[in-house]
Amino acid sequence: MTRAGRVLRGSSLLVRAAGATHVGRVREHNEDSLVAGARVFAVADGMGGHAAGEVASRIAVEVLTELEDHPASRPDDVAEALREANRRILRAQADHPELRGMGTTATGVTVVDAGGREHWVVFNVGDSRVYRVAENRMHQVTRDHSEVRELVDAGLLEPSEVSSHPLRHVITRSLGTDPGPEPDVWVLAPTPGETFVVCSDGLSGELDDRDIMLLTRENPDPQRAADALVAAAVRAGGHDNVSVVVVAVAAGDDDADGDTQPRAGLARP
């Protein structure tokens, strides 16, 4: 199991982030990539086989990690980073014919300065997911770009049938396509006490949402939570690579200006 983690101190919030990934019990190679940085927290699930998926996911994470040194000022800056990742993956395919057909999902959260305040931007291409846990509740922020999701939305498939449907692994958007996919982005105000779980479908395909929420709540330390989630998915079958990044926001000790609005104040340690 591979780990990555960071503790971030801001003006009013303490943000702790950590990640873990595992090849699973079936696959020979881990084609997932992840980043748990200072401003960027993401998972990319590569596709293509023969290590090509690993190349695509690594490119996606490398481009997103560039937002650490050149922070986004608008949500569209995040979407543009995903478009740039798509362009670089296509160039890699053109330069190396053996990589043709590779692609990757990309999902996560980063920070932008929206209206003079730092906000979360949640982004997604594909069927990897971002969950938000707050006030003893969890909901999926992202929307799966998948055939089964479209069938559910159209009323042609019950949610309970998704896990056994033959199209459950077919996604409708991914990086590495021409024309490139349109990313989804959401802007959220940071809230003390919230936790984000960013994951590949190796987690959501093995554990139901309730189990993900319970394990996250039982493990307030992000590294322990990431490790516990990955281990549970492997025990449940581990049919795919499993990658998780957990981002936990706790109330800080200093709010001297008396501002009652939530603030992120994320900064490099």
N, C-alpha and C positions, 0 to 999 in steps of 0.2 A: 504494500500500500504506500502510495506517495502522498506527502503532505505539503501544504504551503500555508503560511499564516502571517498576520500582521496585526499589531495593536496601534490604533490611531487615536491621538488626543486632539480634540478641537476646543473651541471656546466655550461651548456649553454641553457638548455631548461627547461621550466616549464611544468610539466605534471599534469593535473587535471583529476581525475577519479571519477565517481559516478555511482550508480546503483539503479534500482527500480524494484519491482516485484509485481504482482497482481494476485489473483486467477482467475480473469475473471468473466463472468456472468453466466457460465454454470457449471463448475466443482465445486465439493464440497471441494476438497483438492488442495493445490498448491504443485505440485511435482517438480517444478523447484528449483534449487539452483544457487547461484551466488557468486562471489567474486570480489571486487574492491579493490585490495590491493596496495602494493608498487611496485611490479614487475609483478604481475599476475592479469589478468583481464579476467574473464571467466563466462560462463553460461552453465549449464547442465540441460537438459530437461528429467526428469525421466519418465519411463514407467513401467506399471505392475499392477497398481490399488491397492486398499486396503493399501495405504501408502507405498507400496513396491517401487514404482518409486521414491518417496521422499527419501527413504533410498539409492537407487542407485545413485541419483544425488548428495546427500550429501557426499557419499564416494568419488565420482569423484572430487568434489570441495575440499574436505579435502586433497586429495593427491596432487592436483595441488597447493594448498596453501602452501604445504611443500617446494615448490620452492622459497618461500619468504626467508626462513632461509637457504636453500641450493640452491643458484641460479644455473641455468643451465649454463654450459660453452659451450655446443654444441647443435645444433638443435635436435640431437638424444636423448639428456637428456630429452627434453620435450616429445618426442615420448615414451621414456621409462617410464616417469611418467604416461602417459596414459595407457601403458601396465600394470603398477603396479596397477592402479585403476581398470583395468579389472580383475586382479588376486584377489584383495580384494573383489570385488563384487561377484566373483565366490565363494570365501571362505565364504562370508556371506550367500550365497544361500545354501551352503553345511551345514553350522552350524544351519541354520534356514529354514527348509523346506517350511514354509509359505511364504518365500521370493522368492522361485524359479520362474523363468521367468521374474524377474525384470531386467531392463536395463536402460540405459541413453545415451543421446547424450553428447558431450562435445566439446566446441569450445571457442576460445578466443585468446588473445595475451599475450606474456610474453617477457622478455628481456634476451638475451644471449650475451656473449662476443665473437663475431665472428671476428677473425683476429685482435685482440687487440682493437676492437671498439664494443660498445654496439649496438645491432641490435634488431629489433622486430622479434619474431617468432610467426607467426599465425598458429594455429593448429585447426584441426577439425576431429570429428568422428560423423556422423549423418547428420541431416538436420537443425540444428541450424546454424546461420550464423555470419560471420564477414564482415562488410562493411567498406570501407575506403572512407572518404570524404576529398577532397583536391582540391584547385583551382576551386571551384564552380562545381566540378564533384564528382560523387560517383560511385564506382564499388564494386561488391561483390568479396571479396578476396577468400573466401572459395567456395568449390564446394559441392552441396548437394549430400549426399549419399542416393539417393531415387530412387524408381522405375520410377517416372515420369521424373526425370532428365536423367536417362538412355534412356528412350523413346525419349526425346527431342534430346539428343545427337545422337541417331540412326536415327533421321529424321522421326520418327513414330508419333510424337506428336508436335503440335505447342505450343510455349510458352504461347500463349493466352488461351490454353485449360487446362493448368495445374491446375488452381484454382478450376475447376469443375470436374476434373478427379477422378474416384472412387479409384484410387491407390495413390492419392496425399499424404496420410498419412503413406504410407508404406516405411520404410527406409531399406537400404541394409547394413548398418554398424551401430553398437552400442556397447557400453561397456556393459559387462555382458554376452558375448558369448564365446563359446569354440569350435574351436580355436578363439582367440581374433582377433579383427579387426586391420588392418594396418592404423594407423593415417596418415592424410595428414599434412604436415608442409611446410610453406613458410618462407623464410628469407627476410626481408625488411629493408632497411636503414631508420632510423627515419628522418622525414622531418618537420621542423617548420611549424605550421599552420594546420597540418593534424588532423583529428578526426577519431577514430574508433568507430563503433557501433557494439557491440556484442549482439546477441539477440536469443531468442528461436523462434520457428515458430509461437508462439502466436502473435508475432509482424508481421513477414513477411507474415503470412497467412491472416492478416486483412488489412494491409496497403501495397500499392504498393511502389516500390522503390523511385518514385518521391516524394511521401508524406514523406517517411522516410528522404530523403535528405533535403527537405524543412524545416521540423520540427527541424532537427539537425542544419541547418544553421541559423534558426531564434532564436535559443537558444544556444548561445555560452557557457553559463555556463553548465557544464556536468550534474549537478543535475537537473536543469530546463529542459534540453534536455531529460534526462531519464524519468522524470516525465511526460513531454508532450507526448513522444512517447508511454508510457504505457497507459496514459489516452486516447489517440486517438485510440489505438487498442481496449480498452474496449468499448469506444463509438461506434466503428465500428461493434461491435458484441460480442467481448470478449468470443469467443467460446472455447478458450483454456487458460491455464495459460500464462501470459505474463511476460517476464523478459528481462531487457535491462541493459547493462553496457556501458557507454559512456566514452571514453578516449580521451581527447583533449590535443594537444601539441601546445604550443605557444613559440615564440622566447624568449629566456632569455635576461637578461640585460648585461651579462658578457661573452665576447668572447675574452679575453685578449691575447690568444695565436695566434689569427689571422687565425685559422684553418677555411677554408671555407667549409669543409665537415660537413654534419649534424651529430650531436652527441646527444645521449640521456642522458647520465649521470644520470640515475635514481638512487635514493637512498632513504632509509627510512627517513621520516621526523623526 
